[in-house]
Amino acid sequence: MGTYALSAGYYDAYYKRAQQVRTIIRKSFKAALDENDILISSAAPSAAYKIGEKKNDPLAMYAGDIMTVNVNLAGLPALVLPCGFVEGGAVGLPVGLQIIGAAFDEEKLVKVGHIFEQTLEGYNFVPPLITDVGGASA
């Protein structure tokens, strides 16, 4: 697929345009990080889904990663941490928090992540393991 996208007839249509979009994303993050030490966002557009819930919907599973793609395109470091649970049947479903830093600023991310873990109430809560999901052991 990569060879196809880089071939003479498709270079401008695909690769060059993708690089232009990537540059716009990088500039946007740089502007935001010039004004802030770190950026915080959710790690996914929703809480985790139940085991097997999306197995027949690969597009929905792919969409679950949409919040982390832009950070990867920008080439920036990010740290994802669990930040709580929402109702989801017998067991709460985890919600993720994404901390984004400037290029080569991983040390700051780890420090902020550590502070977050130390101050979050109930952070050490671990939901019970589900042993029977749809008739199969997890």
C-alpha positions in Angstrom: 0.0 0.0 0.0 2.9 2.4 0.8 4.5 1.8 -2.6 1.1 2.5 -4.3 0.7 5.8 -2.4 4.2 6.9 -3.2 4.0 6.1 -7.0 4.3 9.0 -9.4 0.6 9.4 -10.1 -0.5 9.3 -6.4 2.3 11.1 -4.6 0.6 14.5 -4.7 -2.9 13.1 -4.0 -2.1 11.0 -1.0 1.4 11.3 0.5 2.0 15.0 0.0 -1.4 15.9 1.3 -1.0 13.7 4.3 2.3 15.4 5.1 0.6 18.8 4.9 -2.1 17.7 7.3 0.6 16.4 9.6 2.4 19.7 9.6 -0.9 21.5 10.5 -1.4 19.1 13.4 2.2 19.7 14.7 1.8 23.5 14.5 -1.5 23.4 16.4 0.1 21.3 19.2 3.2 23.5 19.3 1.0 26.6 19.7 -0.9 25.0 22.5 2.2 23.7 24.2 3.9 27.1 23.9 1.2 28.5 26.2 0.8 25.4 28.5 3.2 23.0 30.1 1.0 20.0 29.3 -2.3 19.2 27.6 -4.9 16.9 29.1 -7.6 15.1 27.2 -9.6 12.0 27.3 -7.9 8.9 25.9 -11.0 7.7 24.1 -14.3 9.1 23.1 -16.1 6.8 25.5 -15.4 4.6 28.5 -14.1 1.1 27.8 -16.7 -1.2 26.3 -17.6 -4.6 27.7 -15.7 -7.6 26.5 -17.1 -8.8 23.2 -19.4 -5.8 22.9 -17.8 -4.5 19.7 -16.4 -7.7 18.2 -18.7 -7.4 15.2 -18.1 -3.7 14.7 -14.4 -3.2 13.8 -15.1 0.4 12.8 -16.3 1.2 16.3 -13.3 -0.5 17.8 -11.0 1.6 15.5 -12.9 4.8 16.4 -11.9 4.1 20.1 -8.3 5.1 19.3 -9.2 8.4 17.6 -8.2 10.6 20.6 -4.6 9.3 20.5 -4.0 9.4 16.7 -3.4 13.1 16.5 -0.7 13.0 19.2 1.1 10.2 17.3 0.9 12.1 14.0 2.5 15.1 15.8 5.3 12.9 17.2 4.7 14.0 20.7 5.0 12.0 23.9 1.8 11.2 25.8 0.9 9.2 28.9 -2.5 7.5 29.3 -3.7 6.7 32.8 -7.0 5.3 34.2 -8.8 8.1 35.9 -12.0 6.5 37.1 -14.9 4.2 36.4 -18.4 4.6 35.0 -21.4 2.3 35.4 -21.3 -0.8 33.2 -23.2 -3.7 34.6 -21.8 -5.5 37.6 -18.4 -4.0 37.1 -17.5 -0.3 36.5 -15.8 0.3 33.1 -12.6 2.3 33.2 -12.1 5.8 31.7 -8.7 6.9 30.5 -7.0 10.3 30.8 -4.3 11.4 28.3 -1.5 13.7 29.3 0.4 15.2 26.3 3.7 17.0 26.5 6.1 18.8 24.3 8.7 16.9 22.3 11.4 15.4 24.5 9.6 16.4 27.6 8.8 12.8 28.9 10.2 13.6 32.3 7.5 16.2 32.9 4.8 13.7 31.8 6.0 11.1 34.2 6.1 13.6 37.1 2.6 14.9 36.3 1.3 11.3 35.9 2.8 10.4 39.3 1.2 13.4 41.0 -2.1 12.5 39.4 -1.9 8.9 40.7 -1.0 10.0 44.2 -3.9 12.5 44.5 -6.7 10.7 42.8 -9.2 9.4 45.3 -10.0 5.7 44.8 -7.2 5.2 42.3 -6.2 2.0 43.9 -9.6 0.5 43.3 -9.4 -2.6 41.1 -12.7 -4.0 39.9 -13.4 -7.7 40.4 -12.4 -10.0 37.6 -15.2 -11.3 35.5 -14.8 -15.0 35.1 -17.9 -15.7 33.0 -18.5 -13.5 29.9 -21.1 -14.8 27.6 -20.5 -18.4 28.6 -16.7 -18.2 28.2 -14.0 -17.5 30.8 -12.1 -14.2 30.5 
